[in-house]
């Protein structure tokens, strides 16, 4: 899953730690989501989108599978 969390944080001049505090997770969780090492739960994804005031689809996108 791709995401635009880093972009949204930059628009809001916000650190990973600040976002983590707002959505009640660790900074490491935000880092792991941003780098694609962790896929957030639906609840967490919705909290992040709501915090930034954008639609879920503006932050998270499924990677398209390539047909062989």
N, CA, C and O atoms as a GROMACS GRO file, in nm:
protein
  272
    1UNK      N    1   0.084  -0.117   0.000
    1UNK     CA    2   0.000   0.000   0.000
    1UNK      C    3   0.089   0.124   0.000
    1UNK      O    4   0.181   0.136   0.081
    2UNK      N    5   0.060   0.215  -0.091
    2UNK     CA    6   0.131   0.342  -0.096
    2UNK      C    7   0.057   0.443  -0.008
    2UNK      O    8  -0.062   0.429   0.017
    3UNK      N    9   0.131   0.546   0.036
    3UNK     CA   10   0.064   0.648   0.116
    3UNK      C   11   0.131   0.783   0.096
    3UNK      O   12   0.245   0.793   0.052
    4UNK      N   13   0.057   0.886   0.130
    4UNK     CA   14   0.103   1.025   0.118
    4UNK      C   15   0.114   1.092   0.254
    4UNK      O   16   0.099   1.214   0.264
    5UNK      N   17   0.139   1.016   0.358
    5UNK     CA   18   0.146   1.074   0.492
    5UNK      C   19   0.258   1.177   0.499
    5UNK      O   20   0.239   1.286   0.555
    6UNK      N   21   0.373   1.145   0.444
    6UNK     CA   22   0.486   1.238   0.449
    6UNK      C   23   0.450   1.371   0.382
    6UNK      O   24   0.486   1.478   0.432
    7UNK      N   25   0.380   1.364   0.271
    7UNK     CA   26   0.338   1.484   0.199
    7UNK      C   27   0.242   1.567   0.286
    7UNK      O   28   0.258   1.688   0.298
    8UNK      N   29   0.145   1.500   0.345
    8UNK     CA   30   0.049   1.571   0.430
    8UNK      C   31   0.118   1.631   0.552
    8UNK      O   32   0.085   1.742   0.594
    9UNK      N   33   0.213   1.559   0.609
    9UNK     CA   34   0.287   1.614   0.724
    9UNK      C   35   0.364   1.739   0.682
    9UNK      O   36   0.367   1.838   0.756
   10UNK      N   37   0.426   1.734   0.565
   10UNK     CA   38   0.504   1.848   0.516
   10UNK      C   39   0.413   1.970   0.495
   10UNK      O   40   0.450   2.082   0.529
   11UNK      N   41   0.296   1.947   0.438
   11UNK     CA   42   0.201   2.058   0.417
   11UNK      C   43   0.164   2.124   0.549
   11UNK      O   44   0.140   2.245   0.554
   12UNK      N   45   0.159   2.043   0.654
   12UNK     CA   46   0.120   2.092   0.786
   12UNK      C   47   0.238   2.122   0.878
   12UNK      O   48   0.221   2.150   0.996
   13UNK      N   49   0.360   2.115   0.821
   13UNK     CA   50   0.483   2.141   0.898
   13UNK      C   51   0.483   2.062   1.029
   13UNK      O   52   0.498   2.118   1.138
   14UNK      N   53   0.466   1.932   1.015
   14UNK     CA   54   0.449   1.845   1.130
   14UNK      C   55   0.551   1.732   1.128
   14UNK      O   56   0.582   1.678   1.021
   15UNK      N   57   0.603   1.696   1.243
   15UNK     CA   58   0.697   1.584   1.253
   15UNK      C   59   0.620   1.453   1.270
   15UNK      O   60   0.500   1.452   1.297
   16UNK      N   61   0.693   1.344   1.253
   16UNK     CA   62   0.633   1.213   1.276
   16UNK      C   63   0.584   1.203   1.421
   16UNK      O   64   0.476   1.150   1.446
   17UNK      N   65   0.663   1.254   1.514
   17UNK     CA   66   0.627   1.247   1.656
   17UNK      C   67   0.499   1.325   1.684
   17UNK      O   68   0.416   1.281   1.763
   18UNK      N   69   0.484   1.441   1.622
   18UNK     CA   70   0.364   1.522   1.645
   18UNK      C   71   0.240   1.450   1.592
   18UNK      O   72   0.136   1.448   1.658
   19UNK      N   73   0.250   1.392   1.471
   19UNK     CA   74   0.137   1.319   1.417
   19UNK      C   75   0.106   1.198   1.504
   19UNK      O   76  -0.011   1.170   1.533
   20UNK      N   77   0.208   1.128   1.544
   20UNK     CA   78   0.189   1.009   1.629
   20UNK      C   79   0.112   1.044   1.756
   20UNK      O   80   0.022   0.971   1.796
   21UNK      N   81   0.148   1.155   1.817
   21UNK     CA   82   0.080   1.197   1.940
   21UNK      C   83  -0.067   1.227   1.912
   21UNK      O   84  -0.154   1.192   1.992
   22UNK      N   85  -0.096   1.291   1.800
   22UNK     CA   86  -0.234   1.327   1.765
   22UNK      C   87  -0.322   1.205   1.740
   22UNK      O   88  -0.440   1.207   1.775
   23UNK      N   89  -0.266   1.100   1.680
   23UNK     CA   90  -0.346   0.981   1.649
   23UNK      C   91  -0.321   0.867   1.748
   23UNK      O   92  -0.369   0.755   1.729
   24UNK      N   93  -0.244   0.898   1.853
   24UNK     CA   94  -0.220   0.805   1.965
   24UNK      C   95  -0.151   0.674   1.926
   24UNK      O   96  -0.194   0.565   1.962
   25UNK      N   97  -0.041   0.690   1.852
   25UNK     CA   98   0.048   0.576   1.822
   25UNK      C   99   0.191   0.623   1.846
   25UNK      O  100   0.214   0.740   1.878
   26UNK      N  101   0.287   0.533   1.829
   26UNK     CA  102   0.427   0.572   1.846
   26UNK      C  103   0.482   0.637   1.718
   26UNK      O  104   0.427   0.619   1.610
   27UNK      N  105   0.590   0.711   1.734
   27UNK     CA  106   0.656   0.770   1.618
   27UNK      C  107   0.704   0.660   1.525
   27UNK      O  108   0.701   0.676   1.403
   28UNK      N  109   0.749   0.550   1.582
   28UNK     CA  110   0.797   0.438   1.503
   28UNK      C  111   0.686   0.380   1.415
   28UNK      O  112   0.712   0.335   1.303
   29UNK      N  113   0.562   0.381   1.465
   29UNK     CA  114   0.450   0.333   1.385
   29UNK      C  115   0.430   0.422   1.263
   29UNK      O  116   0.410   0.371   1.152
   30UNK      N  117   0.434   0.553   1.282
   30UNK     CA  118   0.419   0.646   1.170
   30UNK      C  119   0.532   0.624   1.070
   30UNK      O  120   0.508   0.619   0.949
   31UNK      N  121   0.654   0.611   1.119
   31UNK     CA  122   0.769   0.586   1.031
   31UNK      C  123   0.748   0.457   0.951
   31UNK      O  124   0.772   0.454   0.830
   32UNK      N  125   0.704   0.351   1.018
   32UNK     CA  126   0.684   0.223   0.950
   32UNK      C  127   0.575   0.230   0.844
   32UNK      O  128   0.586   0.168   0.739
   33UNK      N  129   0.470   0.305   0.871
   33UNK     CA  130   0.364   0.322   0.771
   33UNK      C  131   0.418   0.400   0.652
   33UNK      O  132   0.398   0.361   0.537
   34UNK      N  133   0.488   0.510   0.680
   34UNK     CA  134   0.541   0.594   0.571
   34UNK      C  135   0.637   0.518   0.480
   34UNK      O  136   0.638   0.540   0.359
   35UNK      N  137   0.716   0.430   0.537
   35UNK     CA  138   0.815   0.355   0.458
   35UNK      C  139   0.759   0.226   0.399
   35UNK      O  140   0.831   0.153   0.331
   36UNK      N  141   0.632   0.198   0.425
   36UNK     CA  142   0.569   0.079   0.367
   36UNK      C  143   0.600  -0.051   0.438
   36UNK      O  144   0.570  -0.158   0.386
   37UNK      N  145   0.658  -0.043   0.558
   37UNK     CA  146   0.690  -0.164   0.634
   37UNK      C  147   0.571  -0.214   0.715
   37UNK      O  148   0.571  -0.327   0.763
   38UNK      N  149   0.470  -0.128   0.731
   38UNK     CA  150   0.354  -0.161   0.813
   38UNK      C  151   0.229  -0.105   0.746
   38UNK      O  152   0.227   0.011   0.704
   39UNK      N  153   0.126  -0.187   0.737
   39UNK     CA  154  -0.003  -0.142   0.683
   39UNK      C  155  -0.093  -0.114   0.804
   39UNK      O  156  -0.117  -0.203   0.886
   40UNK      N  157  -0.143   0.009   0.815
   40UNK     CA  158  -0.222   0.042   0.933
   40UNK      C  159  -0.359  -0.026   0.931
   40UNK      O  160  -0.410  -0.065   0.826
   41UNK      N  161  -0.416  -0.038   1.049
   41UNK     CA  162  -0.552  -0.089   1.059
   41UNK      C  163  -0.646   0.012   0.993
   41UNK      O  164  -0.610   0.127   0.970
   42UNK      N  165  -0.765  -0.032   0.964
   42UNK     CA  166  -0.864   0.057   0.906
   42UNK      C  167  -0.892   0.175   0.999
   42UNK      O  168  -0.903   0.289   0.954
   43UNK      N  169  -0.902   0.147   1.127
   43UNK     CA  170  -0.929   0.253   1.225
   43UNK      C  171  -0.818   0.356   1.225
   43UNK      O  172  -0.845   0.476   1.224
   44UNK      N  173  -0.692   0.312   1.226
   44UNK     CA  174  -0.581   0.406   1.226
   44UNK      C  175  -0.574   0.485   1.097
   44UNK      O  176  -0.548   0.605   1.099
   45UNK      N  177  -0.597   0.419   0.985
   45UNK     CA  178  -0.597   0.489   0.856
   45UNK      C  179  -0.704   0.598   0.854
   45UNK      O  180  -0.680   0.708   0.806
   46UNK      N  181  -0.822   0.566   0.906
   46UNK     CA  182  -0.930   0.665   0.912
   46UNK      C  183  -0.896   0.780   1.006
   46UNK      O  184  -0.927   0.895   0.976
   47UNK      N  185  -0.831   0.750   1.118
   47UNK     CA  186  -0.790   0.856   1.212
   47UNK      C  187  -0.691   0.952   1.146
   47UNK      O  188  -0.701   1.073   1.162
   48UNK      N  189  -0.597   0.897   1.071
   48UNK     CA  190  -0.497   0.980   1.005
   48UNK      C  191  -0.563   1.068   0.900
   48UNK      O  192  -0.535   1.188   0.893
   49UNK      N  193  -0.650   1.010   0.819
   49UNK     CA  194  -0.719   1.088   0.716
   49UNK      C  195  -0.806   1.196   0.780
   49UNK      O  196  -0.806   1.310   0.734
   50UNK      N  197  -0.878   1.161   0.884
   50UNK     CA  198  -0.964   1.258   0.952
   50UNK      C  199  -0.881   1.372   1.011
   50UNK      O  200  -0.919   1.488   1.004
   51UNK      N  201  -0.766   1.337   1.070
   51UNK     CA  202  -0.680   1.439   1.129
   51UNK      C  203  -0.639   1.543   1.024
   51UNK      O  204  -0.641   1.663   1.050
   52UNK      N  205  -0.602   1.495   0.906
   52UNK     CA  206  -0.559   1.586   0.799
   52UNK      C  207  -0.677   1.649   0.725
   52UNK      O  208  -0.658   1.740   0.645
   53UNK      N  209  -0.798   1.601   0.751
   53UNK     CA  210  -0.916   1.657   0.688
   53UNK      C  211  -0.928   1.624   0.540
   53UNK      O  212  -0.977   1.704   0.461
   54UNK      N  213  -0.881   1.503   0.505
   54UNK     CA  214  -0.888   1.460   0.365
   54UNK      C  215  -0.954   1.322   0.358
   54UNK      O  216  -0.968   1.253   0.458
   55UNK      N  217  -0.994   1.284   0.237
   55UNK     CA  218  -1.050   1.152   0.217
   55UNK      C  219  -0.941   1.047   0.233
   55UNK      O  220  -0.824   1.071   0.204
   56UNK      N  221  -0.982   0.931   0.278
   56UNK     CA  222  -0.890   0.819   0.296
   56UNK      C  223  -0.810   0.792   0.169
   56UNK      O  224  -0.690   0.765   0.176
   57UNK      N  225  -0.877   0.799   0.054
   57UNK     CA  226  -0.812   0.770  -0.074
   57UNK      C  227  -0.705   0.873  -0.111
   57UNK      O  228  -0.620   0.846  -0.196
   58UNK      N  229  -0.708   0.989  -0.049
   58UNK     CA  230  -0.606   1.091  -0.074
   58UNK      C  231  -0.477   1.059  -0.001
   58UNK      O  232  -0.371   1.111  -0.035
   59UNK      N  233  -0.485   0.974   0.100
   59UNK     CA  234  -0.366   0.937   0.177
   59UNK      C  235  -0.316   0.798   0.143
   59UNK      O  236  -0.196   0.776   0.126
   60UNK      N  237  -0.408   0.703   0.133
   60UNK     CA  238  -0.369   0.564   0.111
   60UNK      C  239  -0.417   0.516  -0.026
   60UNK      O  240  -0.530   0.542  -0.066
   61UNK      N  241  -0.328   0.444  -0.096
   61UNK     CA  242  -0.362   0.390  -0.228
   61UNK      C  243  -0.310   0.247  -0.238
   61UNK      O  244  -0.196   0.218  -0.199
   62UNK      N  245  -0.395   0.159  -0.291
   62UNK     CA  246  -0.351   0.022  -0.315
   62UNK      C  247  -0.254   0.019  -0.432
   62UNK      O  248  -0.273   0.088  -0.532
   63UNK      N  249  -0.151  -0.061  -0.419
   63UNK     CA  250  -0.060  -0.080  -0.533
   63UNK      C  251  -0.129  -0.167  -0.635
   63UNK      O  252  -0.191  -0.268  -0.600
   64UNK      N  253  -0.118  -0.129  -0.760
   64UNK     CA  254  -0.177  -0.207  -0.868
   64UNK      C  255  -0.088  -0.326  -0.898
   64UNK      O  256   0.034  -0.314  -0.906
   65UNK      N  257  -0.152  -0.443  -0.915
   65UNK     CA  258  -0.076  -0.562  -0.955
   65UNK      C  259  -0.053  -0.557  -1.105
   65UNK      O  260  -0.141  -0.521  -1.182
   66UNK      N  261   0.068  -0.594  -1.144
   66UNK     CA  262   0.100  -0.600  -1.286
   66UNK      C  263   0.074  -0.741  -1.336
   66UNK      O  264   0.118  -0.838  -1.274
   67UNK      N  265   0.001  -0.752  -1.448
   67UNK     CA  266  -0.023  -0.883  -1.507
   67UNK      C  267   0.101  -0.927  -1.583
   67UNK      O  268   0.167  -0.847  -1.650
   68UNK      N  269   0.132  -1.056  -1.573
   68UNK     CA  270   0.252  -1.106  -1.642
   68UNK      C  271   0.221  -1.140  -1.782
   68UNK      O  272   0.310  -1.184  -1.855
   0.00000   0.00000   0.00000
